[in-house]
Structures are given as C-alpha cells and as structure tokens.
Amino acid sequence: MRPELWVCTGALITAAAIVVPFAGHPFTVYPSLLIAFFVLLPAADLLTAHLLVQQFLAGGRLATLGLASAYLYSAVLTVPYAIAFGQIVRSGNDSIWATVCAPWLAVLLFGGFPVLAALLPRIAEALPERLNEKARNHRRAAEAVAAAVVLAIAGAATGLVVGLADRLPPMYLDGVSTTAGQRVITGALAAMALSLLLVITDLRRRPPVEQWVMVAIIACVIGMAMALVAPARFTLGWYAGRVALLASSVVVLLALIGETVGLYHRLTAAHEDLDQANRELNRRAEHLAAANLELEAAGTWKSDLLATLSHEINQPLAVISACSEELTQEWDSTTDDERHATVQALSGRVNQLLEMAAHLLTLSSAEPGDIRTRPVALPVDQALTRVVDNLTKQARKRVSAGPGPPAAAVWADPVHTHEVLTNFVTNAIKYSPGNINLSATLDNTGDNILLAVTDEGNGVPPDFVAHLFDRFTQADRPSPAQTGAGFGLYLCRLLAEANNGRVWYEDADPHGSRFILRLPHAPPTPVAETAQSLVDDTPAS
C-alpha cells in the first residue's frame, strides 16, 4: 500500500483529536463555507465516480464499478441534503426540515457511503461468473445499470425521509441533538466502523485507485463522531466534520487523478516499448526475409550449378570414355598418329574438367559475396606477360601481348587479375580461329587502366551481349568441341567487382570480339616488386 494513504489517514485522525477538546465551541453561520461544502463535495465525488468508471471501462473490474456507484450515491444524495439545509435557513431550527429531514438525510449520506463503499465491491465480486462475464463484455450497459440502481436508491432514501417526516423521530430540537438522534448516530457509527474494518481487511487486494476510499470513510466516521462530541449545529466540531469530509473528497480526487495520470504514463511507456519491440520484430523479420531470400538464391544457385555441371560434365566424360575404349580395344589396329590424336583428345577433355573444377572452387566462395582480395600495385606488362607464358606452346603461337602504358600498374589482386585475363584468352582460343591480342591503355580519366583481349572470331550474337556475364549462360556454340559450363565469364565479373573494377564486351573492328577488364590505376611503387612473386604462385588455367 502507498505510504501517502497512511499519511493522509494519520493527518485526519490527528486533526480530529486536536479539535475534540474544543468541539463544543459555538460559531456563527458561515454561508460561504456552507455553499463551498454543498458545491465542492458533490462535484468532487462525481468526478471521482467518473474516473473510477473510466478505470472500469478500461480494465473491466466490477468491484471498481461498485466503488464508483458508492461515490455516485454520495454525490446524488448531497443534493437533497443541501436543499433540506437551505430550508432550515428559511424556516428556522423548529421546522421539520431542521428536526427530521436534514438530520436523517445527513445520516443516510455520511453513514450510507461507507456501507455502500464496503459492500458494493464485494457484491460485484460475488456475482455469478455468467453475470460477471456479461458485464465485462457489455461495460457501457453495466455502467448504465449501476447508475440507474444508485439513482433509485438515492431517490428512495430521499422519498422515505421526506414522505415519513412526520413519523420519524426528531433528531434535533432547538439546534441540539436529541436522545433519539444520539442513538441513531451511534448506530450509524457502528455500521460505519464495521464498514471501515471490512475495507481495511480487503485493502491489499484492491488496486491503488480503490485504496483511497479508506480516507473518505475515515472522514465520514470523524464527521459522524463530531456529531456525538458536539451535539449542537454550527459548533467547531460540526464545522470540523464538514471540513474533514470536503478535504477528504478533494484529497481522494487528486490522488485518483494522480493514479490515473501515472497509469497513463505507464501505458504510454508500455506502448512505446511495444512500438520499439514491434520495430525490432519488423527489423528481424526483414532480416529473416532477406536471409530466406539469400537461402533461396543459394538453393537456386546450387540447383543451377548441379544441373549445369551434370549436363556439361557428360560431354568430356563421354569423349574420355570413348577414347579409352578405342585405345583399349583397338590398340593393335591403330597407328601411332591415331594413338597420339586420341591421347591429345583425352588430354583436352581432362584439362576441360580441371578447368571446371578450378572455376567451381572459386565460385564456392565468390557466390556469397565473400571474395577476399590482396591488392598490390601490379605492373601491367608483368600481368600481360604472365598470361601468355602460362599458355601451351601451341596457344602461344596465336597470342601476342602489346606493351602497356609506360610504368603503368593496376591496384588489384594479382591472382584475380590473372584469372580474369586467362579466362578471356582461353575463351578466345576456343571460340575464334585467328590471332589474339592482349593490350592495355589508360581510360579517358587516367584513373583506370583498360586490359583488353581481342580476337578475330565471329563475335557474340547481339541479342546475347546483355546476358554474357550472367550466371550459367552461354551463346549458341558453332562447334560441339567448344564446351563450357557457362560460369567462367560470371566468375570474371565477380572477381573484377571485388577489385573495384568492371568487365564488359565490345565488338572488334572489322570483326571479332573484345573483352575488357577495367581496374584502378596505381602509381608505380616498390610494392609492385612483390606482385610478380604472387603471380608466379598462380597455377596455369
């Protein structure tokens, strides 16, 4: 329970204890104080009832609606009590309003509120589960029913007091409490004390917004006790009881407003946390979706790779099988030249399979985008010369390397550069019958070097140029001997991009193909001397 609750309770009891010795001291009538009491008390109770109803609408707790009904009863019954008190001012202390109506209405008001505040929440909780569920599902209807019941109770109490005024025992004569009045007040105090005890024993189960009712009940007990201590009207005790009631109503209202504001802040914070969690969930969902797309792409790539390899590997294996069978079964009937040609065919198909395996190993790390580069200042002449030197003796007869720009070097990984240029050259050897030239020039900006491989073949079909560097794509081949898995140029593109470069195709003039590798230009540095050692470690493709 909140310490503020006990502080307010202690303050009320302490103030009452201080007033008790002087409670009988008479005072004059203070109309402004009476008006403030009869206006502010019902207003505060009505606002408190409204806030509690809002709590019920938000949480669906029927006990909260029962407590709101008790505050509504207090606000409604204050109106006829104020009217009766006004009649006392007009008619005097000997009128039936002064002796019967106003005192009895006061007992029903100040004694009825604690009883209702203690019993209505318990009654609401004791309702059958079916009615509880129905009330929670139709909260506006439950609110209307509760309000109608309270209005009926307040109207019935007022009607009974006014209608039976001539039969009820007078509680005041000449402005002083009668013996019958003292007995009624004592009985009311007993009922209020029992109600207070029920509320205190049930206090820990109540939410904070409902716990403050204890302060209001204690104020009612103090007000009723002052009527016993100071039997006459307009004494210090009489005024102290009304002030205690008014002060407690304002304190409870402010506390309830504070609880509501605190609840609003907690809900706002929870909503912000929920939004943040939702954003984090969306972010993770996006990452998961991206990961799923990557997995799908990887699965598609794997399927394409397996399908392509299973198709492309069949041709060289078929040739190897046929040549092996020919050598095995027809060895004695074949000439040396025929045997030499068959062995050359076997060697070509084995080299083709080795080339596929080398490309596949590179693609296994290149596809996820995790190509690690070791860029150095690589002299252009060394790179071109190394490509030619790694060719077979027969292939070197068709390939020439022109001099590059003086002292020019590229900033790239030597192994990757060699891989791309070698792929361009081996493709040109396979697909073109004429000479092949390697060249190097600076581009128009001077920031990049263009390494080109030009052949004298038939070029690439125009409708296929846009897909030339895509994965697992091949143009129609003019000869069955020209084979490939369709990922060599795709690998070239990945390696070039990993080194901040680019590859593309151009038609050569007057005919043929030109494949170009663009790499960043690096000024000559002593580091260039290490490039040759890295290139030397590269196996021939």
C-alpha positions in Angstrom: 0.0 0.0 0.0 1.1 3.5 -0.7 2.6 5.5 2.3 0.7 8.6 1.2 -2.5 6.8 2.1 -1.4 6.4 5.7 -0.1 9.9 5.8 -3.5 11.3 4.9 -5.2 9.0 7.3 -2.9 10.0 10.1 -3.4 13.7 9.3 -7.2 13.4 9.5 -7.1 11.5 12.8 -4.6 13.9 14.3 -6.6 16.9 13.3 -9.8 15.4 14.7 -8.0 14.6 18.0 -6.8 18.2 18.3 -10.4 19.6 17.6 -12.2 17.2 20.1 -11.5 19.2 23.3 -12.8 22.4 21.6 -15.6 20.7 19.6 -18.5 22.2 21.5 -17.3 25.8 21.0 -20.2 27.6 19.2 -19.6 29.5 15.9 -21.8 31.8 13.8 -23.2 30.6 10.5 -20.7 30.9 7.6 -22.8 30.9 4.4 -19.7 30.9 2.1 -18.3 27.8 3.8 -21.7 26.0 3.6 -22.0 26.9 -0.1 -18.5 25.6 -0.7 -19.3 22.4 1.1 -22.5 21.7 -0.8 -21.0 22.6 -4.2 -17.5 21.1 -3.9 -18.4 17.9 -2.1 -20.8 16.5 -4.8 -18.6 17.8 -7.6 -15.5 16.0 -6.2 -17.5 12.8 -5.6 -19.0 13.0 -9.1 -15.6 13.4 -10.7 -14.2 10.6 -8.5 -17.1 8.3 -9.7 -16.4 9.3 -13.3 -12.7 8.4 -13.0 -13.5 5.1 -11.4 -16.0 4.3 -14.2 -13.2 5.0 -16.7 -11.0 2.6 -14.8 -13.8 0.0 -15.1 -14.3 0.6 -18.8 -10.5 0.2 -19.3 -10.0 -2.9 -17.0 -13.4 -4.5 -16.7 -13.1 -4.9 -12.8 -16.7 -5.0 -11.5 -15.5 -4.1 -7.9 -14.3 -0.7 -9.4 -17.8 -0.1 -10.8 -19.3 -0.9 -7.4 -17.0 1.7 -5.7 -17.9 4.2 -8.4 -21.5 3.6 -7.6 -20.9 4.5 -3.9 -19.3 7.8 -4.9 -22.2 8.5 -7.2 -24.6 7.8 -4.4 -22.8 10.4 -2.2 -22.9 13.0 -5.0 -26.6 12.5 -5.7 -27.8 12.4 -2.1 -25.8 15.6 -1.3 -28.3 17.5 -3.5 -31.5 16.8 -1.4 -29.4 17.3 1.8 -28.4 20.7 0.5 -32.0 21.5 -0.3 -33.1 20.5 3.2 -30.4 22.5 4.8 -31.5 25.5 2.8 -35.0 25.0 4.1 -33.5 25.2 7.7 -32.1 28.7 6.9 -35.5 29.8 5.6 -37.8 28.0 8.2 -35.6 28.0 11.3 -34.5 25.4 13.8 -38.1 24.4 14.8 -39.2 23.3 11.3 -39.5 19.7 10.3 -36.6 20.2 7.9 -34.3 21.1 10.8 -35.6 18.4 13.3 -36.2 15.5 10.9 -35.4 15.8 7.2 -31.9 17.3 7.2 -30.5 15.2 10.1 -31.9 11.9 8.6 -30.6 12.8 5.1 -27.2 13.5 6.7 -27.1 10.1 8.4 -28.1 8.4 5.2 -25.4 10.4 3.3 -22.4 10.2 5.6 -23.3 6.8 7.0 -24.6 5.2 3.8 -21.5 6.0 1.7 -19.1 3.8 3.9 -21.6 1.0 3.9 -22.0 1.1 0.2 -18.3 1.5 -0.4 -17.6 -1.6 1.6 -20.5 -3.8 0.3 -20.9 -2.9 -3.3 -17.4 -4.1 -4.5 -17.9 -7.3 -2.5 -21.4 -7.8 -4.0 -20.0 -7.2 -7.5 -17.2 -9.8 -7.0 -19.8 -12.3 -5.6 -22.0 -12.2 -8.7 -22.2 -15.4 -10.7 -19.4 -15.8 -13.3 -22.0 -15.7 -16.1 -23.2 -12.2 -15.0 -19.6 -11.1 -14.4 -18.6 -12.1 -18.0 -21.7 -10.5 -19.4 -20.9 -7.2 -17.5 -17.3 -7.2 -18.8 -18.5 -7.8 -22.3 -21.1 -5.0 -22.1 -19.4 -2.5 -19.9 -21.4 0.5 -21.1 -24.6 -1.3 -20.3 -23.2 -2.3 -16.9 -22.4 1.3 -16.2 -25.9 2.4 -17.1 -27.5 -0.3 -14.9 -25.3 0.7 -11.9 -26.1 4.4 -12.3 -29.8 3.6 -12.5 -29.6 1.5 -9.3 -27.8 4.2 -7.5 -30.3 6.9 -8.6 -33.1 4.6 -7.5 -31.5 4.1 -4.0 -30.9 7.8 -3.5 -34.4 8.7 -4.7 -36.0 6.0 -2.5 -34.0 7.3 0.6 -35.0 10.9 -0.1 -38.6 9.9 -0.7 -38.8 7.9 2.5 -37.3 10.7 4.7 -39.5 13.4 3.2 -42.6 11.2 3.0 -42.3 9.8 6.5 -41.0 13.0 8.1 -44.0 13.2 10.5 -43.5 9.6 11.6 -39.7 9.6 12.1 -38.3 10.6 15.5 -36.8 14.1 15.5 -33.0 14.1 15.8 -32.6 17.8 16.6 -34.6 20.2 18.8 -33.7 23.8 19.1 -30.5 23.0 17.1 -29.3 20.4 19.6 -29.2 16.6 19.1 -31.9 14.6 20.9 -31.5 11.3 22.6 -33.1 9.5 19.7 -30.7 11.4 17.4 -27.8 10.3 19.6 -28.9 6.7 19.3 -29.3 6.9 15.5 -25.8 8.5 15.2 -24.3 5.8 17.5 -25.9 3.1 15.4 -24.6 4.7 12.2 -21.2 5.0 13.7 -21.2 1.2 14.5 -22.2 0.4 10.9 -19.5 2.8 9.6 -16.8 1.3 11.8 -17.7 -2.2 10.6 -17.6 -1.0 7.0 -14.2 0.6 7.7 -13.0 -2.7 9.1 -14.2 -4.6 6.0 -12.4 -2.1 3.7 -9.1 -2.3 5.7 -9.1 -6.1 5.7 -9.7 -6.1 1.9 -7.3 -3.2 1.2 -4.3 -5.2 0.0 -6.4 -6.9 -2.7 -7.7 -3.6 -4.1 -5.8 -1.7 -6.9 -4.3 1.6 -5.8 -7.2 3.7 -7.3 -9.6 1.9 -4.9 -7.4 2.0 -1.8 -8.0 5.8 -1.3 -11.7 5.1 -0.3 -10.3 4.4 3.2 -9.5 8.1 3.6 -13.1 9.1 2.6 -14.6 6.5 5.0 -12.5 7.8 7.9 -13.5 11.3 7.2 -17.2 10.2 7.3 -16.5 8.5 10.7 -14.9 11.7 12.0 -17.8 13.8 10.8 -20.3 11.5 12.5 -18.3 11.2 15.7 -18.2 15.0 15.9 -22.0 15.0 16.0 -21.8 12.9 19.2 -19.0 15.1 20.7 -20.7 18.4 19.8 -24.4 17.8 19.6 -25.3 21.4 18.5 -25.1 22.7 15.0 -22.6 25.4 13.9 -20.0 24.4 16.6 -16.3 23.9 15.9 -16.9 20.1 15.9 -19.8 20.5 13.4 -17.7 22.6 11.0 -14.7 20.3 11.5 -16.7 17.3 10.4 -17.8 19.1 7.2 -14.3 20.3 6.5 -12.9 16.8 7.0 -15.4 15.4 4.5 -14.7 18.1 2.0 -10.9 17.8 2.4 -11.0 14.0 2.1 -13.1 14.3 -1.1 -10.6 16.7 -2.6 -7.6 14.6 -1.5 -9.1 11.4 -2.9 -10.0 13.1 -6.1 -6.4 14.5 -6.5 -4.9 11.1 -5.6 -7.2 9.4 -8.1 -6.2 11.9 -10.8 -2.5 11.2 -9.9 -3.1 7.5 -10.1 -4.8 7.9 -13.5 -2.0 10.1 -14.8 0.5 7.6 -13.6 -1.4 4.8 -15.3 -1.5 6.9 -18.4 2.3 7.4 -18.3 2.8 3.7 -17.7 0.5 2.8 -20.6 2.3 5.3 -22.8 5.7 3.9 -21.8 4.4 0.4 -22.4 3.0 1.5 -25.8 6.4 2.9 -26.7 8.1 -0.3 -25.5 5.6 -2.2 -27.6 6.3 0.0 -30.6 10.0 -0.4 -30.1 9.6 -4.2 -29.8 7.4 -4.1 -32.9 10.0 -2.2 -34.8 12.7 -4.6 -33.6 10.4 -7.5 -34.6 9.9 -6.0 -38.0 13.6 -5.4 -38.4 14.3 -9.0 -37.5 11.5 -10.1 -39.8 13.1 -8.1 -42.6 16.5 -9.7 -41.8 14.8 -13.1 -41.7 13.1 -12.4 -45.1 16.4 -11.3 -46.5 18.1 -14.4 -45.1 15.4 -16.5 -46.6 15.9 -14.8 -50.0 19.6 -15.5 -49.7 18.9 -19.1 -48.9 16.5 -19.3 -51.8 19.1 -17.7 -54.1 21.8 -20.1 -52.7 19.5 -23.0 -53.2 18.7 -21.9 -56.8 22.4 -21.3 -57.4 23.2 -24.8 -56.1 20.5 -26.4 -58.2 21.6 -24.5 -61.3 25.2 -25.4 -60.7 24.5 -29.1 -60.2 22.2 -29.1 -63.3 24.8 -27.3 -65.4 27.7 -29.5 -64.2 25.7 -32.7 -64.6 25.0 -31.6 -68.2 28.4 -30.2 -69.1 30.4 -32.9 -67.5 28.7 -35.6 -69.6 30.3 -34.4 -72.8 34.0 -34.6 -71.8 33.3 -37.8 -69.9 31.7 -39.3 -72.9 34.8 -38.4 -75.0 37.2 -39.7 -72.4 35.2 -43.0 -72.2 35.1 -43.3 -76.0 38.8 -42.6 -76.3 39.7 -45.0 -73.5 37.6 -47.7 -75.1 39.2 -47.1 -78.5 42.7 -47.3 -77.1 41.9 -50.4 -75.1 40.0 -52.4 -77.8 41.8 -51.2 -81.0 45.3 -50.6 -79.8 46.9 -53.1 -82.2 44.9 -51.8 -85.2 45.6 -48.1 -84.8 48.6 -46.2 -86.0 50.9 -44.1 -83.8 49.4 -40.9 -85.2 45.9 -42.1 -84.4 47.0 -43.0 -80.9 48.7 -39.6 -80.5 45.5 -37.9 -81.6 43.4 -39.9 -79.2 45.7 -39.1 -76.3 45.5 -35.4 -77.2 41.7 -35.6 -77.1 41.9 -37.3 -73.7 44.3 -34.6 -72.5 42.0 -31.8 -73.8 38.9 -33.3 -72.0 40.9 -33.8 -68.8 42.1 -30.2 -68.9 38.5 -29.1 -69.5 37.3 -31.0 -66.4 40.2 -29.5 -64.4 39.2 -26.0 -65.6 35.6 -26.6 -64.5 36.8 -27.8 -61.1 39.0 -24.7 -60.6 36.2 -22.4 -61.5 33.9 -24.3 -59.2 36.3 -23.9 -56.3 36.5 -20.2 -56.8 32.7 -19.8 -57.2 32.1 -21.6 -53.9 33.5 -18.5 -52.1 32.7 -15.9 -54.7 28.9 -16.5 -54.8 28.1 -15.4 -51.2 30.0 -12.2 -51.9 32.9 -13.1 -49.7 35.8 -12.8 -52.1 38.9 -11.8 -50.2 41.3 -9.6 -52.2 45.0 -8.9 -51.6 45.5 -5.8 -53.8 49.0 -4.6 -54.7 50.5 -2.3 -57.3 50.7 -4.9 -60.2 52.8 -3.8 -63.2 50.6 -4.1 -66.4 53.4 -5.6 -68.5 54.1 -8.3 -66.0 50.4 -9.2 -65.8 50.1 -9.5 -69.6 53.4 -11.4 -70.0 52.4 -13.9 -67.3 49.2 -14.7 -69.0 51.0 -15.5 -72.3 53.7 -17.5 -70.5 51.1 -19.8 -68.9 49.6 -20.8 -72.2 50.6 -24.0 -74.1 53.2 -23.8 -76.7 50.6 -24.2 -79.5 48.4 -21.5 -78.0 51.3 -19.0 -77.5 51.7 -19.1 -81.3 48.3 -17.3 -81.7 48.5 -14.9 -78.7 50.5 -11.7 -78.5 50.8 -9.1 -75.8 51.4 -5.5 -76.7 53.2 -3.1 -74.4 51.1 -1.2 -71.9 51.5 2.5 -70.8 55.0 3.2 -69.6 55.5 2.1 -65.9 51.7 1.6 -65.6 50.4 -0.6 -62.8 46.9 -1.6 -61.5 45.8 -1.7 -57.9 44.3 -5.2 -57.8 44.8 -8.7 -56.6 47.4 -10.4 -58.9 45.7 -13.8 -58.7 42.3 -12.4 -59.6 43.7 -10.3 -62.4 45.5 -13.3 -63.8 42.3 -15.4 -63.5 40.2 -12.9 -65.4 42.7 -12.3 -68.3 43.4 -16.0 -68.6 39.7 -16.8 -68.9 39.3 -14.1 -71.6 42.3 -15.6 -73.5 41.2 -19.3 -73.2 37.7 -18.4 -74.4 39.2 -16.5 -77.4 41.4 -19.6 -78.2 38.3 -21.9 -78.1 35.9 -19.7 -80.0 38.0 -17.9 -82.6 40.3 -19.3 -85.3 42.6 -16.3 -85.8 45.1 -14.3 -83.8 44.5 -13.0 -80.3 46.0 -9.8 -78.8 46.4 -8.6 -75.2 46.6 -4.8 -74.8 46.5 -2.2 -72.0 45.6 1.5 -72.2 44.6 4.3 -69.8 41.0 5.4 -69.9 39.9 9.0 -70.6 40.1 10.0 -66.9 43.5 8.5 -66.4 42.3 6.9 -63.1 41.8 3.4 -64.6 43.6 1.0 -66.9 41.7 -1.0 -69.5 43.1 -4.5 -70.1 41.7 -5.9 -73.3 41.7 -9.3 -75.1 40.8 -9.0 -78.8 40.2 -11.9 -81.2 39.3 -12.3 -84.9 36.3 -14.6 -84.5 32.7 -14.1 -85.3 31.9 -12.1 -82.2 28.9 -12.6 -79.8 25.3 -12.5 -81.1 23.8 -9.1 -80.4 20.8 -10.5 -78.5 23.1 -12.3 -76.1 25.5 -9.5 -75.2 23.3 -8.3 -72.3 23.5 -11.7 -70.7 27.1 -12.5 -71.5 28.3 -12.1 -67.9 25.3 -13.7 -66.2 25.4 -16.9 -64.3 25.2 -20.2 -66.2 24.5 -18.6 -69.6 26.1 -19.5 -72.9 25.6 -18.4 -76.5 24.9 -20.9 -79.2 28.2 -22.7 -80.0 29.1 -23.3 -83.6 31.0 -26.5 -82.8 30.5 -29.3 -80.4 34.2 -29.2 -79.5 33.7 -25.8 -77.9 32.4 -26.7 -74.5 32.0 -24.9 -71.1 29.8 -24.8 -68.0 28.7 -21.2 -68.5 30.2 -19.7 -65.4 33.6 -18.6 -66.5 32.6 -15.0 -67.5 30.3 -14.8 -64.5 33.3 -15.5 -62.3 35.3 -12.8 -64.2 32.6 -10.3 -63.3 32.6 -11.2 -59.6 36.4 -11.0 -59.4 36.5 -7.7 -61.2 33.9 -6.2 -59.0 35.7 -7.5 -55.9 38.7 -5.4 -57.0 36.7 -2.2 -57.7 36.8 -3.0 -61.4 34.4 -3.9 -64.2 34.3 -6.2 -67.2 32.4 -5.7 -70.5 32.3 -6.8 -74.1 32.7 -4.8 -77.3 32.6 -5.8 -81.0 36.1 -5.6 -82.6 36.7 -3.8 -85.9 36.3 -5.1 -88.6 35.2 -8.3 -86.9 35.8 -10.3 -83.8 35.3 -9.8 -80.0 37.0 -7.6 -77.4 36.7 -8.4 -73.7 37.8 -5.6 -71.4 38.8 -5.6 -67.8 38.9 -2.2 -66.1 41.0 -1.8 -62.9 42.1 1.2 -60.8 45.4 2.7 -61.9 48.1 2.6 -59.2 51.2 4.8 -59.4 54.5 2.8 -59.5 55.7 1.9 -56.0 58.3 -0.5 -54.5 55.3 -2.7 -53.6 55.0 -3.6 -57.3 58.0 -5.7 -57.0 56.0 -8.2 -54.8 53.3 -8.6 -57.4 55.5 -10.8 -59.6 56.0 -13.3 -56.8 52.3 -13.5 -56.2 51.6 -14.1 -59.9 54.3 -16.7 -60.1 52.4 -18.7 -57.4 49.3 -18.8 -59.6 48.8 -22.1 -61.4 48.1 -22.0 -65.1 44.5 -22.3 -66.1 
